[in-house]
Amino acid sequence: MIKTRSLKHVLCLVCSIILNIFFLFKVGGEWNLSWSKTAATEAEAVAAIPCSGHGRAYLDGLVLDGNKGPVCECNTCYGGPDCSQFFPDCSANANGGDPLFLEPFWMQHAASSALLVAGWHRMSYSYDDQSTISKELERHIRKLHDIVGNAATEGRYVVFGAGSTQLLSAAVYALSPDNSSSPARVVASIPFYPVYEMQTDFFQSVDFHFQGDTSFWKNNSDTDTEIIEFVTSPNNPDGQLNTAVLHGPNVKEIYDHAYYWPHFTAIPAPADGDVMIFTLSKLTGHAGSRFGWAIIKDKDIYQRMLTYLTLNTLGVSKDSQLRALKLLKVVLATGGREIFEFGHETMRKRWEKLNKVISTSKRFSLQKITPKYCTYFQQIRGASPAYGWLKCENQEDKHCYAVLQADANITGRQGSIFFAEDRYVRLSLIRSQDDFDLLLDKLNGVVAGEEGARTM
Ligand SMILES: Cc1ncc(COP(=O)(O)O)c(C=O)c1O
């Protein structure tokens, strides 16, 4: 009796497997999609909404009354239901560092970079090994650094953060003394990325204080106080490959390598710092995914950073990690060649066009970046920085930001935000093509109107 019953069970199981296989496959061996079909159709329908090439509709975009799908979200200075209206009097946005210059690359790679995620996917706080770090993603990150040759990873620890922003403060915490009567001095070289100061001040810790420009501490560094030096290479705002200024047993560096990718700079050698921070934002352009990573030499520092990240956010969203993995697979499919050639060509052309305009001006000048041998492209590469660091040369133009606003209708970012003179303005070159074209157009206008401007 029992034997017959178990035989029936086995038969049922076999039949069910055969039926499943039958339904899963179409004739010809292709998957017969079931639960993913609707989601795929919806994603393609939204992608097909026409926004005149000057905007985009998103799956999570606003759906207005009477509309079937989400509305078009238009680029700066474009409007109307399909973004076809151009507002010529609107201000060119050269302010934020949104890396949308890479959007066309991902449009060309829509199929290979698309993700479809089931409702039940990775609901847990942790992965199978109880960690909050995807080992597969970590493996891809290490492989990418090996191929690009921009960072030493062997024997080092890796942690993930919600963008590099979270990792910057995790690193300051990890490198600061515990329960010391003298807090660590956190410093950076002017001009520097303002978040270093803003974060350090905001957390008001007894263990660390922001103490301004590195150069002040060059001859003033008593060896009793710990110093944490931020080294940004390439630097935001001026694109220079900075190196550490301070040295000594009490000095520790945090290397911010957000822009150390072939889009923005030649790669002369693998970075080798004790604490190095990278971000997906400037590598693939997906700033909205909030994903960054740190490569750390010392186990204790790694443990301290891990403690910070665990207490702060309990790791990084599994959805972001999945997306980062998918994107890195596309990057790695051609050994980085496709994305870095696209990125470098786009940035190089923008830099050349900007230089061409500014070279005819007596009123404005740009930073100089010397070409260097790039071990990734195996040739000398010209400059392709993420930002123009523009200087107003006329004595009376002390507030270059205001000059650009008033005379050219361009919104840049004031030099004083980077702790430099207001005679400087940062112009973002990594935004959308529309933003860059408008910036160039307005700069052309103001330079052409200069008295005595050199004609080309
Ligand atoms: C030098 C530098 N570091 C870090 C960041 C922060 O990047 P994210 O938090 O998007 O990784 C930026 C963003 O512009 C940056 O310019």
The ligand as a Gaussian input file, in Angstrom:
#p B3LYP/6-31G(d) Opt

LIG

0 1
 C       35.633000      64.292000      -5.428000
 C       34.309000      63.679000      -5.150000
 N       34.217000      62.750000      -4.201000
 C       33.044000      62.179000      -3.889000
 C       31.882000      62.528000      -4.545000
 C       30.576000      61.913000      -4.113000
 O       30.124000      60.986000      -5.014000
 P       29.015000      59.890000      -4.688000
 O       28.532000      60.101000      -3.302000
 O       27.970000      60.074000      -5.713000
 O       29.708000      58.583000      -4.818000
 C       31.927000      63.488000      -5.549000
 C       30.696000      63.895000      -6.253000
 O       30.635000      64.798000      -7.026000
 C       33.176000      64.093000      -5.860000
 O       33.283000      65.033000      -6.794000

